[in-house]
């Protein structure tokens, strides 16, 4: 099977190798820092729409936030009464009863506010994490719907990073967005109203620098957004390196080629980039918040000075209680204002992460059901009939002037017969099989299934009627029984055993200490190649599909294992339409029809004996294998 190298495949420099690898990464980092996040139309309305299913909880949360935020500015106003009416009243005698009442009210407000904040925290955490979970599920479902070609051109680690790191990166904004924005906004507004009621002149003096601070904050946010985008790209690369090199296959490869040090250097280089970006992101804006702290902390001193000047000029409005209450309210303005600025900065920073998430959510699968799609059971032809009509196929990203992977391929497979496809590597044999299973979509011509164009059949229906056994068998890190039931979760133990007997693997499973409850290990590495293949065959037999696709199912096995597996495959193919891709001609000599594929075209068709007699490409391949 030939197709373009996946976009996002390893760099030639291997990242951690000496020379230009690290330098090129630094250049990439600089370009990324200068680049904006992906342009996603209506980004923020789409983010807000994520909260729509939780409107009731949000309204209750907002009410609690407003109540608790509004209550926080009441105590400073009570302080004014404590000073001017209870401690230092105009007649000069302290009013102890009034003082006790005011202190009791203050304490009650603190108790109620604390209770409201606990309730509010629970609601915001619940809503925020549910929204995060919904986003993660939508992203996973979208990735599940993508065609096979998407995964051949995208690193698994990059996909995992979008699903885990990017969604995790925005979870903080989603969980604190409502409470922080609403609560701190109410607190700031209530504080400003209280300050104006106390003295409008001091209020102007206290807030005169705020517009300038907001303008600076917006500029800092844009810088942090660019750094955040590059940080996530670096984290994606780090995840990809980890996934590639710490899998069983990756570890085996690095050990047999003694490349542990190279892989460690590659990880170290990307890790250093990640550390540098994380520090840069953490420090960007810290000087700004330091400036805000200095300005807001200095305001009380300026207020005292201004109050002194006003009193000195004969102002009768300002009293000691007013000045103390004003500075108390103004000090309460500092923390919510800082929190609002930090949230605004986080929202700007998270824009890059939201853009990356929605970029994946907006992906359109290449294979989609037509509006009038029907099930295979409603197709006009016999079940198990497969036909290619002048099929052309190009992999996504291929150059227009490049030779297509398949070019004008036509054949018909009658129900219950076996057709084999042979030819040189890269001729397009596997592509034919994957098109029959609708794992790819033809770019020209038509693939017919049960007498109907597969583009007019529901994709799930086609998949339900097809079973695939490939050269690289994938088993989950689970028990043998769980791996088998992946094909049919409701299968009984007796059905599992029968499928395994038909696949010639039951006796081997019974010889294991835990039998069908044996955990096979990562990708089934605790089993031999032949055992894995026979479990894969048993899994297909449990599915019981009318069409069976075998893609080099025995090419990686030794002679003894090949014979056992081939015998199991022959039994599995009985009564089914079977398409077989094989390099070893001995495994397909009894096929009803053999197609010889070369450079994307079928150049010969016939039985084993007929093709040998013609003396063409098939005969040459047979002679080469006989040598």
C-alpha positions as CSV (number, residue, x, y, z in Angstrom):
1,X,0.0,0.0,0.0
2,X,1.6,3.3,-1.0
3,X,0.5,6.7,0.1
4,X,2.2,10.0,1.0
5,X,4.2,10.2,4.2
6,X,1.9,11.3,7.0
7,X,2.0,15.0,7.7
8,X,3.5,15.3,11.1
9,X,5.8,12.4,10.7
10,X,9.2,12.5,12.4
11,X,11.6,15.1,11.2
12,X,14.6,13.8,9.4
13,X,16.8,15.3,12.1
14,X,14.9,13.2,14.8
15,X,14.6,16.3,16.9
16,X,17.3,15.4,19.4
17,X,20.1,14.6,17.0
18,X,23.1,16.9,16.8
19,X,23.2,19.6,14.1
20,X,20.2,21.5,12.8
21,X,17.4,19.6,14.7
22,X,17.5,21.8,17.8
23,X,18.1,25.0,15.8
24,X,15.1,24.3,13.5
25,X,12.9,23.8,16.6
26,X,14.0,27.2,17.9
27,X,13.1,28.7,14.6
28,X,9.7,27.0,14.7
29,X,9.1,28.2,18.2
30,X,9.9,31.8,17.2
31,X,7.6,31.5,14.1
32,X,4.8,30.1,16.3
33,X,5.2,32.9,18.9
34,X,4.7,35.4,16.1
35,X,1.7,33.6,14.7
36,X,-1.9,34.1,15.9
37,X,-4.1,31.2,17.0
38,X,-6.3,29.5,14.3
39,X,-9.0,31.8,13.1
40,X,-12.3,30.3,14.3
41,X,-15.4,32.3,13.4
42,X,-17.7,33.2,16.4
43,X,-15.3,31.6,18.8
44,X,-16.6,33.1,22.0
45,X,-20.3,32.7,21.2
46,X,-19.5,29.0,20.7
47,X,-17.7,28.8,24.0
48,X,-20.7,30.5,25.8
49,X,-23.0,28.0,24.0
50,X,-21.2,25.1,25.8
51,X,-23.0,26.2,29.0
52,X,-26.4,26.2,27.4
53,X,-27.5,22.7,28.8
54,X,-26.8,24.0,32.3
55,X,-28.8,27.2,32.2
56,X,-30.7,26.5,35.5
57,X,-27.6,25.8,37.5
58,X,-25.9,28.9,36.0
59,X,-28.8,31.1,37.0
60,X,-28.7,29.8,40.5
61,X,-25.0,30.2,40.6
62,X,-25.2,33.8,39.3
63,X,-27.8,34.6,42.0
64,X,-25.6,33.2,44.7
65,X,-22.5,35.0,43.3
66,X,-24.4,38.3,43.2
67,X,-25.7,37.9,46.7
68,X,-22.3,37.0,48.2
69,X,-20.4,39.6,46.2
70,X,-22.9,42.3,47.1
71,X,-22.7,41.3,50.8
72,X,-18.9,41.8,50.8
73,X,-19.2,45.6,50.5
74,X,-21.7,46.0,53.3
75,X,-19.3,45.6,56.2
76,X,-17.2,48.7,55.2
77,X,-20.3,50.8,55.2
78,X,-21.1,49.5,58.6
79,X,-17.6,50.5,59.7
80,X,-18.6,54.1,58.9
81,X,-21.5,53.9,61.3
82,X,-19.4,52.2,63.9
83,X,-16.9,55.0,63.9
84,X,-19.2,58.0,63.4
85,X,-22.3,56.9,65.4
86,X,-21.2,54.2,67.9
87,X,-17.6,54.8,68.9
88,X,-17.3,58.6,68.2
89,X,-20.9,59.9,68.1
90,X,-21.5,63.7,67.9
91,X,-22.4,63.9,71.6
92,X,-19.1,62.3,72.5
93,X,-20.5,59.2,74.5
94,X,-20.0,55.7,72.9
95,X,-23.2,54.0,72.0
96,X,-22.4,50.4,73.2
97,X,-25.9,49.0,72.3
98,X,-25.7,50.3,68.8
99,X,-22.1,49.1,68.6
100,X,-23.1,45.5,69.6
101,X,-25.9,45.5,67.0
102,X,-23.6,46.7,64.2
103,X,-20.9,44.1,65.2
104,X,-23.6,41.3,65.3
105,X,-24.8,42.3,61.8
106,X,-21.2,42.2,60.5
107,X,-20.6,38.8,61.9
108,X,-23.9,37.5,60.5
109,X,-23.0,38.8,57.1
110,X,-19.7,37.0,57.2
111,X,-21.3,33.7,58.1
112,X,-24.0,34.0,55.4
113,X,-21.4,35.0,52.8
114,X,-19.2,32.0,53.7
115,X,-22.2,29.7,53.3
116,X,-23.1,31.2,50.0
117,X,-19.6,30.9,48.7
118,X,-19.4,27.2,49.6
119,X,-22.6,26.6,47.7
120,X,-21.5,28.7,44.8
121,X,-18.1,26.8,44.6
122,X,-19.9,23.5,44.5
123,X,-22.2,24.7,41.6
124,X,-19.4,26.3,39.6
125,X,-17.2,23.2,40.0
126,X,-20.0,20.9,39.0
127,X,-21.1,23.0,35.9
128,X,-17.5,23.7,34.8
129,X,-16.4,20.1,35.0
130,X,-19.5,18.9,33.2
131,X,-18.9,21.4,30.4
132,X,-15.3,20.2,30.3
133,X,-16.5,16.6,30.1
134,X,-19.0,17.4,27.4
135,X,-16.2,19.1,25.4
136,X,-13.9,16.1,25.8
137,X,-16.7,13.7,24.8
138,X,-17.6,15.7,21.7
139,X,-13.9,15.9,20.6
140,X,-13.5,12.1,21.2
141,X,-16.6,11.4,19.2
142,X,-15.5,13.7,16.3
143,X,-12.1,11.9,16.2
144,X,-13.9,8.5,16.2
145,X,-15.8,9.6,13.1
146,X,-12.8,10.6,11.1
147,X,-11.7,8.4,8.2
148,X,-8.6,6.2,8.4
149,X,-6.5,8.5,6.3
150,X,-6.7,11.2,8.9
151,X,-4.9,8.9,11.4
152,X,-2.3,7.8,8.9
153,X,-1.2,11.4,8.4
154,X,-1.5,12.6,12.1
155,X,0.6,11.6,15.0
156,X,-1.2,9.7,17.7
157,X,0.5,11.8,20.4
158,X,-0.7,15.0,18.7
159,X,-4.3,13.7,18.7
160,X,-4.0,12.7,22.4
161,X,-2.6,16.1,23.3
162,X,-5.6,17.8,21.7
163,X,-7.9,15.6,23.7
164,X,-6.2,15.8,27.0
165,X,-3.8,18.7,27.3
166,X,-5.9,21.3,25.3
167,X,-9.1,20.4,27.0
168,X,-7.4,20.3,30.3
169,X,-5.9,23.7,29.6
170,X,-9.3,25.4,29.3
171,X,-10.9,23.5,32.2
172,X,-9.8,26.2,34.6
173,X,-11.5,28.9,32.6
174,X,-14.7,26.8,32.2
175,X,-14.9,26.0,35.9
176,X,-14.3,29.5,37.2
177,X,-15.6,31.7,34.4
178,X,-19.1,32.4,35.7
179,X,-18.3,32.8,39.4
180,X,-15.2,34.9,38.8
181,X,-16.6,37.1,36.1
182,X,-20.0,37.6,37.7
183,X,-18.8,37.7,41.3
184,X,-15.9,40.0,40.8
185,X,-17.9,42.3,38.5
186,X,-20.6,42.7,41.1
187,X,-18.0,43.3,43.8
188,X,-16.3,45.9,41.7
189,X,-19.5,47.7,40.8
190,X,-20.9,47.5,44.3
191,X,-17.6,48.9,45.6
192,X,-17.6,51.7,43.1
193,X,-21.2,52.6,44.1
194,X,-20.3,52.5,47.8
195,X,-17.3,54.7,47.1
196,X,-19.4,57.2,45.2
197,X,-21.9,57.3,48.0
198,X,-19.2,58.0,50.5
199,X,-17.4,60.6,48.4
200,X,-17.4,61.1,44.7
201,X,-14.3,63.2,44.7
202,X,-12.2,60.5,46.3
203,X,-13.7,57.9,43.9
204,X,-12.5,59.8,40.8
205,X,-9.0,60.0,42.4
206,X,-9.1,56.2,43.2
207,X,-10.1,55.0,39.7
208,X,-8.4,57.5,37.4
209,X,-5.7,55.1,36.3
210,X,-8.0,52.1,35.6
211,X,-8.5,52.7,31.8
212,X,-4.7,52.8,31.3
213,X,-4.3,49.5,33.2
214,X,-7.1,47.8,31.1
215,X,-5.4,48.9,27.9
216,X,-2.0,47.4,29.1
217,X,-3.8,44.2,30.2
218,X,-5.2,43.6,26.7
219,X,-1.8,43.9,25.1
220,X,-0.3,41.5,27.7
221,X,-3.2,39.1,26.9
222,X,-2.3,39.0,23.2
223,X,1.3,38.1,23.9
224,X,0.3,35.4,26.3
225,X,-2.2,33.9,23.8
226,X,0.6,33.5,21.3
227,X,2.9,31.9,23.9
228,X,0.0,29.6,25.0
229,X,-0.4,28.4,21.4
230,X,3.2,27.5,21.0
231,X,3.2,25.9,24.5
232,X,0.4,23.6,23.4
233,X,2.2,22.7,20.2
234,X,5.3,21.9,22.1
235,X,3.3,19.8,24.6
236,X,1.7,18.0,21.6
237,X,5.2,17.1,20.4
238,X,6.3,16.0,23.8
239,X,3.2,13.8,24.1
240,X,3.9,12.4,20.6
241,X,7.5,11.5,21.6
242,X,6.3,9.9,24.8
243,X,3.7,7.9,23.0
244,X,6.1,6.8,20.2
245,X,9.0,5.8,22.3
246,X,7.4,4.4,25.5
247,X,5.0,2.1,23.7
248,X,6.1,-1.6,23.6
249,X,7.0,-1.2,19.9
250,X,8.9,2.0,20.4
251,X,10.9,0.6,23.4
252,X,11.7,-2.6,21.4
253,X,12.9,-0.5,18.5
254,X,15.1,1.8,20.6
255,X,16.6,-1.1,22.4
256,X,17.4,-3.3,19.4
257,X,19.1,-0.3,17.7
258,X,20.6,1.0,20.9
259,X,19.0,4.4,20.5
260,X,17.9,5.0,24.1
261,X,20.3,7.9,24.4
262,X,19.1,9.5,21.1
263,X,15.5,9.3,22.2
264,X,16.4,10.7,25.7
265,X,18.2,13.6,24.0
266,X,15.1,14.2,21.7
267,X,12.9,14.2,24.7
268,X,15.3,16.5,26.7
269,X,15.4,19.0,23.8
270,X,11.6,19.2,23.5
271,X,11.2,19.2,27.3
272,X,13.7,22.2,27.5
273,X,11.5,24.0,25.0
274,X,8.4,23.2,27.0
275,X,10.1,24.5,30.3
276,X,11.2,27.7,28.6
277,X,7.7,28.4,27.2
278,X,6.0,27.5,30.5
279,X,8.3,30.0,32.3
280,X,7.8,32.6,29.7
281,X,4.0,32.2,29.9
282,X,4.0,32.3,33.7
283,X,6.2,35.5,33.7
284,X,4.4,37.3,30.9
285,X,2.3,39.9,32.6
286,X,3.8,39.6,36.1
287,X,5.3,43.0,35.9
288,X,1.9,44.3,34.9
289,X,0.2,42.8,38.0
290,X,3.0,44.1,40.1
291,X,2.3,47.6,38.7
292,X,-1.4,47.1,39.4
293,X,-0.7,46.1,43.0
294,X,1.6,49.1,43.5
295,X,-1.0,51.5,42.1
296,X,-4.0,50.0,44.0
297,X,-2.0,49.7,47.2
298,X,-0.8,53.2,47.0
299,X,-4.3,54.6,46.6
300,X,-5.1,54.7,50.4
301,X,-2.1,56.8,51.0
302,X,-3.2,59.2,48.3
303,X,-6.7,59.2,49.7
304,X,-5.4,60.1,53.2
305,X,-3.5,63.0,51.6
306,X,-6.4,64.2,49.6
307,X,-8.8,63.9,52.6
308,X,-6.3,66.0,54.6
309,X,-6.3,68.7,51.9
310,X,-10.1,68.7,51.6
311,X,-10.5,68.9,55.4
312,X,-7.9,71.6,55.6
313,X,-9.9,73.6,53.0
314,X,-13.0,73.4,55.2
315,X,-14.8,70.3,53.9
316,X,-17.5,69.4,56.4
317,X,-18.6,66.2,54.5
318,X,-15.5,64.2,55.3
319,X,-15.3,62.6,58.7
320,X,-13.0,60.0,60.2
321,X,-15.6,57.3,59.6
322,X,-16.0,58.3,56.0
323,X,-12.2,58.1,55.3
324,X,-11.8,54.8,57.1
325,X,-14.9,53.3,55.3
326,X,-13.7,54.6,51.9
327,X,-10.2,53.1,52.3
328,X,-11.8,49.8,53.5
329,X,-14.1,49.7,50.4
330,X,-11.2,50.7,48.1
331,X,-9.0,48.0,49.5
332,X,-11.8,45.5,48.8
333,X,-11.7,46.7,45.2
334,X,-8.1,45.6,44.8
335,X,-8.6,41.8,44.9
336,X,-11.7,41.5,42.7
337,X,-10.2,43.9,40.2
338,X,-7.0,41.9,40.1
339,X,-9.0,38.8,39.8
340,X,-11.0,40.2,36.9
341,X,-7.8,41.3,35.1
342,X,-6.4,37.8,35.6
343,X,-9.5,36.1,34.3
344,X,-9.5,38.4,31.3
345,X,-5.9,37.5,30.8
346,X,-6.7,33.8,31.1
347,X,-9.6,34.1,28.7
348,X,-7.3,35.8,26.2
349,X,-4.7,33.1,26.7
350,X,-7.2,30.3,26.5
351,X,-8.4,31.6,23.1
352,X,-5.5,29.7,21.4
353,X,-6.6,26.5,23.2
354,X,-10.3,26.9,22.4
355,X,-9.3,27.6,18.8
356,X,-7.2,24.4,18.6
357,X,-10.1,22.4,20.1
358,X,-12.8,23.9,17.8
359,X,-10.4,23.3,14.9
360,X,-10.7,19.6,15.5
361,X,-14.4,19.8,16.3
362,X,-14.9,21.5,12.9
363,X,-13.2,18.7,11.0
364,X,-15.5,17.1,8.5
365,X,-15.1,13.3,8.0
366,X,-14.3,12.4,4.4
367,X,-16.7,9.5,4.7
368,X,-20.3,10.6,5.5
369,X,-23.7,9.1,5.0
370,X,-25.8,10.5,2.2
371,X,-29.2,12.0,3.3
372,X,-31.0,9.1,1.5
373,X,-28.5,6.4,2.6
374,X,-30.0,2.9,3.3
375,X,-28.9,-0.2,5.1
376,X,-27.2,-3.1,3.3
377,X,-30.2,-5.2,3.9
378,X,-32.2,-2.8,1.7
379,X,-29.7,-3.0,-1.2
380,X,-31.0,-4.5,-4.4
381,X,-28.2,-7.1,-5.0
382,X,-27.3,-10.3,-3.2
383,X,-25.6,-10.0,0.2
384,X,-21.8,-10.6,-0.2
385,X,-21.5,-9.3,-3.7
386,X,-18.6,-6.8,-4.1
387,X,-17.8,-4.9,-7.3
388,X,-15.4,-2.2,-8.4
389,X,-16.4,-0.1,-11.3
390,X,-13.5,1.8,-12.8
391,X,-12.3,2.9,-9.3
392,X,-9.7,5.6,-8.9
393,X,-8.2,6.6,-5.5
394,X,-5.8,9.2,-4.4
395,X,-4.7,9.7,-0.8
396,X,-5.4,13.1,0.7
397,X,-2.5,15.5,0.1
398,X,-1.3,13.8,-3.1
399,X,-0.1,16.1,-5.8
400,X,-2.5,16.5,-8.7
401,X,0.2,15.4,-11.2
402,X,1.1,12.3,-9.1
403,X,0.1,8.8,-10.2
404,X,-3.1,7.8,-8.3
405,X,-2.8,4.9,-5.9
406,X,-5.6,3.1,-7.9
407,X,-6.4,3.9,-11.5
408,X,-9.3,2.3,-13.3
409,X,-9.7,-0.8,-11.2
410,X,-12.7,-3.0,-12.1
411,X,-13.7,-6.5,-11.0
412,X,-16.7,-8.3,-9.5
413,X,-16.7,-10.8,-6.7
414,X,-19.7,-13.2,-6.5
415,X,-21.1,-14.1,-3.1
416,X,-19.3,-16.9,-1.4
417,X,-16.2,-16.8,-3.7
418,X,-12.6,-16.0,-2.9
419,X,-10.7,-13.4,-4.8
420,X,-7.0,-12.8,-4.1
421,X,-4.8,-9.8,-4.9
422,X,-1.1,-10.1,-5.5
423,X,1.6,-7.9,-6.8
424,X,4.7,-5.9,-5.8
425,X,4.8,-3.8,-2.6
426,X,3.1,-0.5,-3.0
427,X,0.9,-1.7,-6.0
428,X,-2.3,-0.7,-4.2
429,X,-3.6,-4.1,-2.9
430,X,-4.3,-3.1,0.6
431,X,-6.1,0.0,-0.7
432,X,-8.5,-2.2,-2.6
433,X,-9.4,-4.1,0.5
434,X,-9.8,-0.9,2.6
435,X,-12.1,0.6,-0.1
436,X,-14.2,-2.5,0.0
437,X,-14.6,-2.1,3.7
438,X,-15.3,1.7,3.1
439,X,-12.3,2.6,5.3
440,X,-11.4,4.9,2.4
441,X,-13.7,6.6,-0.1
442,X,-13.1,6.2,-3.8
443,X,-12.1,9.5,-5.6
444,X,-13.4,8.2,-8.9
445,X,-15.6,5.4,-10.2
446,X,-17.8,3.4,-7.8
447,X,-17.4,0.6,-5.2
448,X,-20.6,-1.5,-5.2
449,X,-21.7,-3.6,-2.2
450,X,-24.7,-5.9,-2.5
451,X,-25.5,-4.2,-5.8
452,X,-25.5,-0.6,-4.4
453,X,-22.9,2.1,-4.5
454,X,-21.4,2.2,-1.0
455,X,-21.9,6.0,-0.9
456,X,-25.7,5.3,-0.8
457,X,-25.3,2.8,2.0
458,X,-25.1,3.7,5.7
459,X,-21.4,3.4,6.7
460,X,-22.2,1.5,9.9
461,X,-24.3,-1.0,7.9
462,X,-21.4,-1.7,5.6
463,X,-19.0,-2.1,8.4
464,X,-21.4,-4.5,10.2
465,X,-21.3,-6.8,7.2
466,X,-17.5,-6.8,6.8
467,X,-14.8,-8.6,8.8
468,X,-11.1,-7.7,8.6
469,X,-8.0,-9.6,9.6
470,X,-4.8,-7.7,8.9
471,X,-1.1,-8.4,9.2
472,X,-0.8,-6.3,12.3
473,X,-3.2,-7.7,14.8
474,X,-4.3,-5.2,17.5
475,X,-5.2,-6.6,20.9
476,X,-6.2,-4.4,23.9
477,X,-4.4,-4.7,27.2
478,X,-7.2,-6.8,28.6
479,X,-8.2,-10.5,28.9
480,X,-8.6,-12.8,25.9
481,X,-12.3,-12.9,26.6
482,X,-12.6,-9.1,26.6
483,X,-10.7,-8.9,23.4
484,X,-13.0,-11.4,21.7
485,X,-16.2,-9.8,22.9
486,X,-15.0,-6.5,21.3
487,X,-16.6,-8.0,18.2
488,X,-19.8,-9.0,20.0
489,X,-20.3,-7.9,23.6
490,X,-23.3,-10.2,24.1
491,X,-21.5,-13.4,23.0
492,X,-21.8,-16.3,25.5
493,X,-18.9,-18.3,26.9
494,X,-20.0,-21.2,24.7
495,X,-19.9,-19.0,21.6
496,X,-16.5,-17.7,22.5
497,X,-15.2,-21.2,22.9
498,X,-16.7,-22.4,19.5
499,X,-15.2,-19.4,17.7
500,X,-11.8,-20.2,19.2
501,X,-12.1,-23.9,18.3
502,X,-12.9,-22.9,14.7
503,X,-9.8,-20.6,14.8
504,X,-7.6,-23.4,16.2
505,X,-6.7,-21.4,19.3
506,X,-9.0,-22.9,22.0
507,X,-6.5,-25.6,23.2
508,X,-3.7,-23.0,23.4
509,X,-5.9,-20.7,25.5
510,X,-6.9,-23.5,27.8
511,X,-3.2,-24.2,28.4
512,X,-2.7,-20.8,29.9
513,X,-3.0,-20.6,33.7
514,X,-6.0,-18.2,33.6
515,X,-7.5,-19.5,30.4
516,X,-9.8,-17.0,28.8
517,X,-9.1,-14.6,31.7
518,X,-5.5,-14.3,30.7
519,X,-4.4,-10.7,30.2
520,X,-2.6,-10.4,26.9
521,X,-0.5,-7.4,27.7
522,X,0.1,-4.2,25.6
523,X,-0.9,-4.9,22.0
524,X,-0.9,-8.6,22.9
525,X,2.8,-8.9,23.3
526,X,2.5,-11.8,25.8
527,X,1.2,-13.9,23.0
528,X,3.1,-15.3,20.0
529,X,2.3,-13.9,16.5
530,X,0.4,-17.0,15.5
531,X,-1.7,-16.9,18.7
532,X,-2.6,-13.3,18.2
533,X,-3.6,-13.9,14.6
534,X,-5.8,-16.9,15.6
535,X,-7.5,-14.8,18.3
536,X,-8.1,-12.1,15.7
537,X,-9.7,-14.8,13.4
538,X,-11.8,-16.0,16.3
539,X,-12.9,-12.4,16.9
540,X,-14.0,-12.1,13.3
541,X,-15.8,-15.4,13.5
542,X,-17.8,-14.1,16.5
543,X,-18.9,-11.1,14.3
544,X,-19.9,-13.6,11.6
545,X,-19.8,-11.2,8.6
546,X,-20.8,-12.2,5.1
547,X,-17.7,-10.5,3.6
548,X,-14.2,-11.3,4.9
549,X,-11.1,-9.2,4.1
550,X,-7.7,-10.7,4.8
551,X,-4.8,-8.3,4.4
552,X,-1.4,-10.2,4.6
553,X,-2.8,-12.1,7.5
554,X,0.0,-14.7,7.5
555,X,3.0,-12.9,6.0
556,X,4.7,-12.2,9.4
557,X,4.4,-15.8,10.6
558,X,6.9,-18.7,10.5
559,X,6.1,-21.7,8.3
560,X,4.5,-23.8,11.1
561,X,2.4,-20.9,12.5
562,X,1.4,-19.9,8.9
563,X,0.0,-23.4,8.2
564,X,-2.1,-23.4,11.4
565,X,-3.4,-19.8,10.8
566,X,-4.0,-20.5,7.1
567,X,-6.0,-23.6,8.0
568,X,-8.1,-21.4,10.4
569,X,-8.5,-18.8,7.7
570,X,-9.7,-21.4,5.2
571,X,-12.4,-22.5,7.6
572,X,-13.4,-18.9,8.3
573,X,-13.8,-18.2,4.6
574,X,-16.2,-21.1,4.0
575,X,-19.5,-19.7,2.8
576,X,-18.3,-16.1,2.8
577,X,-17.2,-13.7,0.2
578,X,-13.5,-13.3,0.8
579,X,-10.9,-10.8,-0.5
580,X,-7.3,-11.8,0.2
581,X,-4.1,-9.8,-0.1
582,X,-1.1,-11.9,0.0
583,X,2.6,-11.9,-0.9
584,X,3.1,-15.7,-0.5
585,X,1.4,-17.2,-3.6
586,X,1.1,-20.6,-1.9
587,X,-1.5,-19.2,0.4
588,X,-3.9,-18.1,-2.4
589,X,-3.3,-20.9,-4.9
590,X,-6.8,-22.3,-4.3
591,X,-8.6,-18.9,-4.7
592,X,-11.4,-18.8,-7.2
593,X,-9.9,-15.7,-8.9
594,X,-6.5,-14.1,-8.6
595,X,-6.0,-10.5,-9.6
596,X,-2.4,-9.3,-10.2
597,X,-2.0,-5.6,-9.3
598,X,0.8,-3.4,-10.5
599,X,1.1,0.4,-10.2
600,X,-2.5,0.8,-9.2
601,X,-3.9,-1.3,-12.1
602,X,-5.1,-4.9,-12.4
603,X,-2.8,-6.2,-15.1
604,X,-3.8,-9.9,-15.0
605,X,-6.8,-12.0,-13.8
606,X,-7.3,-15.7,-13.7
607,X,-6.8,-18.8,-11.6
608,X,-3.5,-19.9,-10.3
609,X,-2.9,-22.4,-13.2
610,X,-4.1,-20.0,-15.8
611,X,-1.8,-17.2,-14.6
612,X,1.2,-19.5,-14.5
613,X,0.5,-20.7,-18.0
614,X,0.5,-17.1,-19.3
615,X,4.0,-16.5,-18.2
616,X,3.3,-12.9,-17.1
617,X,4.0,-11.0,-13.9
618,X,2.3,-13.6,-11.7
619,X,4.5,-16.4,-13.2
620,X,7.6,-14.2,-12.6
621,X,6.5,-13.7,-9.0
622,X,5.9,-17.4,-8.6
623,X,9.4,-18.2,-10.0
624,X,11.0,-15.7,-7.6
625,X,9.4,-17.3,-4.6
626,X,10.3,-20.7,-5.8
627,X,14.1,-19.8,-6.0
